[in-house]
Structure formats: C-alpha cells, structure tokens
Amino acid sequence: LEKKIDICLRWIINDDPNELAAIKSEAYSALNDCVCRSKNDIHSAVVSLLKELGLGQHLTGFNPLACAIELVIEDESYMRNIFNGLYPAVAERTGSNAHRAERNMRHAIENGMDKGNVDIWNIVFGNSIHPNKGRPSNSEFFAACAYYIKKDFVD
C-alpha cells in the first residue's frame, strides 16, 4: 500500500515528462502485481471452499468446478450461457470436452452433498437447498459459490 501511495504522490507532484513515463510504467507494474495476486487469492478461496463443502480433490470434477466458479467470478455473463459458454471454456482449460466436464462437475457436487458438512452447505446455499429437492443444479452451485467468495473480495 505504501508503494502505491508513493507512486501516486510522485505522479501528482512531478512535471518532468521523462520521469512521468517511468512513474506510469511503475504504476502499471504495481497494478498488474495486484491483479495477479488477487487471482491467486480467488483461486485459493475457491479451492478452500470446495474442500470445506466436502468435495475431494481426487474427484475428476474438482478442478473443472474450481475453474467454472473462477470464470463466473471473473465474468458473470457466463451464468446466462452455461451450455454454450461456460462448459466449453472449462473444457478448454481443463483439457476435456464440455459434456464430460459437466458430468464430472455434477458427480463432484453429488459426492460433496453426500459426504460434506451440512452446516457449511447451509451457510453457502442458505434456503436454496431443500431436502426433498436434492442437490443444487450445476448453475445454482456456481452462482452460490461465486457469490459467497465475491462478497469477501468486494468492499
């Protein structure tokens, strides 16, 4: 934070065009570091949440689920285009195909519901899970997890 403040102050009080270019470059570099760190933090939060929900990393659907949630966090428009947008994007990133990725994610969610901590599921999903309805749909799962994680990263 101190580095960012220093860059901003130097930018404001400096009149030399050559030094402004150097300060601008330093500012972009600092911003890029922040974005990369934020993506790593989000990935860690997604993996941690999936583990807390009882999804084992050994499940084939674990990585596609983590990828799907991260994509939804980055761009909510994926929620409006699950079959033609999100699943193909996940499949491409995980070296699979869209149908297999969808099936593996569904299996991982079912497994997590059977073996996971009910209290954590209730915290994340609230009233959207009904005992007689069964597991949440993949899209409900992505949306709830993305919202749960985003609320910790957005002021």
C-alpha positions in Angstrom: 0.0 0.0 0.0 2.8 2.4 0.9 4.4 1.7 -2.5 1.1 2.6 -4.3 0.7 5.8 -2.3 4.3 6.8 -3.1 3.7 6.2 -6.8 0.5 8.3 -6.8 2.2 11.2 -4.9 5.2 11.2 -7.3 2.8 11.1 -10.2 0.8 14.1 -8.9 3.8 16.4 -8.0 6.1 15.6 -10.9 6.3 17.8 -14.0 9.1 16.1 -15.9 7.7 14.1 -18.9 10.5 11.6 -18.8 10.1 10.8 -15.2 6.3 10.7 -15.6 6.7 8.0 -18.1 8.8 6.0 -15.7 6.3 6.5 -12.9 3.5 5.5 -15.2 5.3 2.3 -16.0 5.9 1.6 -12.3 2.2 2.2 -11.6 1.1 -0.3 -14.3 3.5 -2.9 -12.9 2.2 -2.4 -9.4 -1.4 -2.7 -10.6 -0.6 -5.9 -12.6 1.1 -7.4 -9.5 -2.1 -6.6 -7.5 -4.3 -8.3 -10.2 -2.2 -11.4 -10.3 -2.2 -11.6 -6.5 -5.9 -11.2 -6.5 -6.5 -14.0 -9.0 -4.3 -16.3 -6.9 -6.2 -15.3 -3.8 -9.5 -16.1 -5.5 -8.2 -19.5 -6.7 -7.1 -20.3 -3.2 -10.5 -19.2 -1.8 -12.4 -21.3 -4.4 -10.3 -24.4 -3.6 -10.7 -23.9 0.1 -14.5 -23.5 -0.2 -14.8 -26.7 -2.3 -12.8 -28.6 0.3 -14.9 -27.2 3.1 -18.0 -28.3 1.3 -16.6 -31.8 1.3 -15.5 -32.2 -2.3 -12.4 -34.2 -2.5 -9.5 -33.1 -4.8 -9.3 -36.6 -6.0 -12.6 -36.2 -7.8 -12.4 -35.7 -11.6 -14.9 -32.8 -11.3 -13.0 -30.9 -8.6 -10.7 -28.9 -11.0 -13.5 -28.2 -13.5 -15.7 -26.9 -10.7 -13.0 -24.7 -9.4 -12.4 -23.4 -12.9 -16.1 -22.8 -13.5 -16.5 -20.8 -10.3 -13.4 -18.7 -11.1 -14.8 -18.0 -14.6 -18.2 -16.9 -13.1 -16.4 -14.7 -10.6 -14.4 -13.0 -13.4 -17.4 -12.7 -15.8 -21.0 -13.2 -14.6 -22.2 -13.3 -18.2 -21.2 -17.0 -18.1 -24.3 -17.6 -15.9 -26.5 -16.6 -18.9 -24.7 -19.0 -21.2 -23.8 -22.2 -19.3 -24.0 -24.8 -22.1 -22.5 -22.8 -24.9 -20.2 -20.6 -23.0 -19.1 -21.8 -19.5 -18.8 -25.6 -20.2 -16.8 -25.2 -23.4 -14.5 -22.6 -21.6 -14.0 -25.0 -18.7 -13.4 -28.0 -21.0 -10.8 -26.0 -22.9 -8.9 -25.0 -19.8 -9.0 -28.5 -18.3 -8.3 -30.5 -21.4 -11.7 -32.2 -21.6 -14.9 -31.8 -23.5 -18.0 -29.8 -22.4 -20.2 -32.9 -21.9 -17.6 -34.7 -19.8 -16.8 -31.6 -17.8 -20.5 -31.0 -17.0 -21.0 -34.7 -15.9 -17.8 -34.7 -13.8 -18.9 -31.5 -12.0 -22.4 -32.9 -11.4 -20.8 -36.0 -9.9 -18.5 -33.9 -7.6 -21.4 -31.9 -6.3 -23.4 -35.0 -5.6 -20.4 -36.5 -3.8 -19.9 -33.3 -1.8 -23.5 -33.2 -0.7 -23.4 -36.9 0.5 -20.1 -36.6 2.4 -19.8 -32.8 3.2 -20.6 -30.8 6.2 -24.3 -29.9 6.2 -23.7 -26.7 8.2 -21.2 -25.3 5.6 -23.7 -26.2 2.8 -26.4 -24.3 4.6 -24.2 -21.3 5.1 -23.2 -21.1 1.5 -26.5 -22.1 -0.1 -29.0 -20.9 2.6 -32.6 -21.8 1.8 -31.8 -22.7 -1.8 -31.3 -26.3 -0.9 -34.3 -28.3 0.1 -34.0 -31.8 1.5 -36.7 -33.2 -0.9 -35.3 -31.5 -3.9 -31.8 -33.0 -3.7 -28.6 -31.4 -4.8 -28.4 -28.0 -6.4 -28.1 -27.8 -10.1 -24.6 -27.0 -11.5 -25.6 -23.4 -12.3 -27.1 -22.9 -8.8 -23.8 -24.3 -7.4 -21.6 -22.0 -9.5 -23.8 -18.9 -8.6 -23.9 -19.6 -4.9 -20.2 -20.3 -4.6 -19.2 -17.3 -6.8 -21.4 -15.0 -4.7 -20.1 -16.4 -1.4 -16.5 -15.9 -2.5 -17.1 -12.5 -4.2 -18.6 -11.0 -1.1 -15.2 -11.5 0.7 -13.3 -9.8 -2.1 -15.5 -6.8 -2.8 -15.9 -4.0 -0.4 
